[in-house]
Every structure is written in C-alpha cells, then in structure tokens.
Amino acid sequence: MQSMKWQALELGGGEVQVAEGGGVSLQLPAIHHGYADAQIDDTQGRKRREFLWSPPLQFQIEARATPGEPLGTLGFGFWNDPFSFSLGQQGTTRKLPTPPQAIWFFYGSPPNDIQLTRDGRGNGWKAMSLRFPRFPNLLALPLALTGAGLAQIRLFRATIMRAAQGVVQSSEAQLPHSLEEWHSYSITWDTSCARFFVDGVETLTAINPPNGPLGFVAWIDNQFAVASPSGGLRFGIVPTAQEQRLELENLSLRRL
C-alpha cells in the first residue's frame, strides 16, 4: 500500500486544507455568483499519456461530505481530465478536449442530469465507470463541438444523446449510503472489470472499464451538467447558501 502524491487546485474561493494527521478537507464558501472548486489531483503539469495509473490496482479512501446533500458535484477516483483546453500558456501542459474516461465515485445534485446509461438516474450518489471510444485529438474537438451544437436543437436533441448512449460503455450503481457519514470506499481496477466497494460490500462490477492511463482526482464544486435525451447537453453553476465540505482520510493505492 502506498500513499498518493497530489497537488491542490483552488478556484473561486475554494480551499484545500491538510490536517496534521494527513486528512484533507476540500471546502467551498457560500457562492452567489461564479464558479468555485476545491480539488486535489495528480494530473497538473502532465500530458494525458503521462498520467500515472493503469490496471491492475486497488484504490481506497474514507470520506464524508457536509451538508449531506450539497449543491453541485463532488467525487473521487480516476479520470482523463477530458475538458482541459490549455494550450501551454503560463507553463501549463498542452491539452485539447477528448472523450471522457472515468472510474470513480460521483455525486451530482439537481439540476445535474447525466444519463449515460439508458436506465440510469441523472443525479445522486453513484459508483460509475465511463469509457468512450478514443478519437485522435484533432477529431475529438470538432466532433464534440458538432455534437454539443446539435444537442441544443430540440429536433436533434434526443437522437444525438441516444446515439451517445449507444457509443459509450458506461456502468453505474446508485448508492444508498449517506454522504454525511464516514464510509470507506474502494475500487479494484482490472483490465476486464472494475469492482466498487463501500464499507467492504461490493456495489458495482463494471465490465470493460477504461484501460488507462488515468489520473487521480478528488473535488467539490458548484457546477452542474446536463447530458440526457430530454435535456440535451449543457453546463452551468449552482448558487449555494452555505459552506460545503468534502473530507478525506486514509487515501491509498496498491498496485496488484
């Protein structure tokens, strides 16, 4: 078992605080306007092909959030940082948008409505594996922009989003566990499947997960995303009336 090294990202008043015992608190203030994010990850400064994690491995973390139903999104696990649009300014790594790949525990409050499986719920607390076909970067951007544009047109919205559901390999399971209580979360990620556990009980087996390399991320923000046949594809922010917090302890990873 090894500890993971990460960097902090703080936007719009978000704060990352590290306790003496090694626990991490990701905090957002009350936000009336604009976007805020408190995040730790190991993707900053790396090209996607340099991300650190591929199967087989086991990831484990203990977490809770306050309030129990925060507004926006939060989560932890692995992804390919698909929406970066930095082009190397100010020392950042050159990245263009690419189809998302993720293996993580993900929460989205209303009005989040992400339906990547035909029988999936659009929001709530989930275990999730998400694998899109890979496209060359020069094709991914125009394809993404074309799809996003057509998804805004009511006539094409359902067709475009159902086509996306047919292409993506996605598995998810709704979690009944309270976010406000401490729970232990783990992922065993193999080349053929990813198994998700809460307090040692298996909650999801996802067949054919992403094969990496992916980067570690944990975050809380006030964003929402809609990706559904009824709502199309859009993003926005949710004003919040109180502080929100995601607390993390005993973050570790073991290569199998």
Secondary structure, 3 states (H helix, E strand, C coil): CECCCCEEEEECCCEEEECCCCCEEEEECCCCCCCCEEEEECCCCCCHHHCCECCCEEEEEEEEEECCCCCCEEEEEEECCCCCCCECHHHCCECCCCCCEEEEEEEECCCCEECCCCCCCCCEEEEEEEECCCCCHHHHHHHHHHHHHHHCCHHHHHHHHHHHHHHCEEEEEECCCCCCCCEEEEEEECCCEEEEEECCEEEEEEECCCCCCEEEEEEEECEEEEEECCCEEEEEECCCCCCEEEEEEEEEEEEC
